[in-house]
Amino acid sequence: MTEQVLEVPEVHCNHCISAIEGAIGALDGVDSVKVSLERKDVTINYNEAELELARIVAAIEGEGYGVGPQAAEPNVLHIGEKPASG
């Protein structure tokens, strides 16, 4: 399992949380998804063998929310970066 944290700055209400969690949760390979209204981010645990990060980002964007860079944290992959090998 891989854990990724993505910034979703436009999250501001419970509807936003439901839309994003529903869209990501419907993807095959997702183990868990949690949107934080306070931090304006989403934490996703997923199986990289079944699901690419680009599909997760597309699901968020498909609900009308942008995905932006975030302050460096462990296990954070910024859009446009390649995951570290190893």
Secondary structure, 3 states (H helix, E strand, C coil): CEEEEEECCCCCCHHHHHHHHHHHHCCCCEEEEEEECCCCEEEEEECCCCCCHHHHHHHHHHCCCCCECCCCCCCCCCCCCCCCCC
